[in-house]
Amino acid sequence: MLETIQRDAEISFPMLGGLRINPPSYFTLFGRPIYFYGVLIGLGFLLAIVFCAKRAKRFGLKEDDVYDVAIWLIPCSILGARLYYVLFRLDYYREHMDEFLSVWNGGLAIYGGVIAGVLTIYLVCRHKKIPFPAMLDNLCYGLLIGQIIGRWGNFMNREAFGAETGIFCRMGLTAPDGTTIFVHPTFLYESLWNLGVLLFLLWFERTGRRRFDGHCVTLYFLLYGLGRFWIEGLRTDSLYIGNTGIRVSQALSLVLVIASAALLLYMRRRPFSPDDLYVNRVAAMENPIVIEKTQKEDS
């Protein structure tokens, strides 16, 4: 039944009094269809980069550093997200090579984008001699913003939903033939989960709890991994490792959670020094007298 749902299915939410909506999945521009999936992902990228650029100084970085990273990050992340998706569906794409770059039809895997993005950020930071962990701490906020907004592209496409359910927050999908199924709105679960992670990390950083460069991004991988592990188990369109029945995203999420937790425990055992943070080292070079006075007061 789930495989028969089309992009023009009517959406309803019994929790909201049976609210029914039928948003278009695309609009036409110069005779070509422009899918809201891509528009929302693009909007998410734009807002993410602007947000991170404005907060760059809090991590000892410059706005131009963020924009320089973004120039390479955006195309490489999209390519990585597509390659990740295609690699785990090679049987299909061997027979449909003409669809390899058809991202407007869906088929972007967030973990592929994250992996390609992290590698790209590392290379750019190395070239510009910018601390890689400090840049990641800043950009993880942008990644969350992109994920929060981008998941609504799945909503417009009627995709990335979960198995059939009778849960109170279920989403109804009514096909053109009148058949209705109720499913887990997993796109909504992930969007809200990421919003919660974003708000937590903003609070965490603003209250001075960041003890080392890379602290925020490590927490991101831990918290996002936990949420994604749970949500992926509800979805019906997961990528699998061969014929093992193991979901790729769940396996990767588990690895991220374990690795992140281990790193946080290890760093917690280390004594904290203000000099561990790049932003403090930059501030010391710009105004060493003020920093020295502040450190004496703290001690």
Residue, then its C-alpha position, 0 to 999 in steps of 0.5 A: m500500500l505504501e508504495t502506491i502513494q503519489r506526490d499528489a496525495e492529500i495530507s490530513f492530520p486527525m490530531l488537528g481536527g481532520l485538517r486536510i491540505n494538498p500542497p503542490s510539490y512543485f511550481t513552474l518557472f520558464g516552462r520547467p518544474i521547480y520542486f519545493y524540495g530543492v527550494l527548501i533545501g536551498l533556503g535552509f543552506l542560505l539561512a544556515i550560512v548567514f546564521c553561522a557567519k553572524r556568530a563566527k566571532r563567538f568561535g574566534l572566526k571571521e565572517d569571511d572564513v564562513y563564506d569561504v567554506a560555504i563556497w565549497l561546502i554547498p556543492c560538495s555536500i549536495l554531491g556527497a548526499r547524492l552519491y551516498y544515496v546512489l551507492f546504496r541503490l546501485d542495482y537501480y541506478r545501473e539500469h537508470m544512469d540517466e537519473f544519476l543527477s536527478v536530485w529534483n526527484g528526491g534521493l539525497a541522504i543527509y549522512g552522505g552530505v555530512i560526510a562530504g561536508v566534514l571532509t570539505i570543511y577540513l580541507v578548506c580549514r587546512h588551506k586557510k590555517i583555521p582550527f577545524p574543530a572550532m569551525l565545526d562547532n560554528l557550522c553544526y548550528g547551520l547544519l541543524i537549521g538546514q535539516i530543520i527546514g529541509r525536512w519540510g521538503n520531504f513533506m511537500n514530496r509526500e516522502a520520508f514518512g514512516a510505517e502505518t500507525g494509529i498513533f495520535c499524531r499520525m498523518g493521513l495520506t489519501a491517494p487519488d483513488g480515495t484510499t487513505i493510510f495513516v503513517h508516522p510523520t517521520f519528517l516532522y519528528e526529525s524536524l522537531w528533534n533537530l529544533g530541540v537539539l539546536l535550542f539546547l546547543l545555543w543554550f549550552e554555548r551561550t552559558g559558557r559550558r563549551r570546554f574545548d573546540g569541537h565540544c558543540v559538534t560532538l554533542y550534535f553528533l551524539l544527540y542527532g545520532l540518538g534521534r536519527f537511530w529512533i526515527e530511522g527505525l520507523r521509516t519505510d524507505s531506509l537504505y540497507i547494507g546489502n541483504t543484511g536487513i541492517r539499516v545504513s543510517q541506524a548503523l551509522s547513528l549508533v557508531l556516532v553515538i558511541a564515538s561521541a559519548a566516548l570523546l565527551l567522557y575522555m575530554r571530561r577527565r582532562p583539566f579545563s583551561p581557557d586557552d583550550l578555546y581558539v576564541n580565547r587565544v584570538a582574544a588574547m592576541e587582540n587584547p592580552i591585558v584584558i584576557e590576563k585580568t579576566q583569567k586572574e579574576d576567575s582564578 
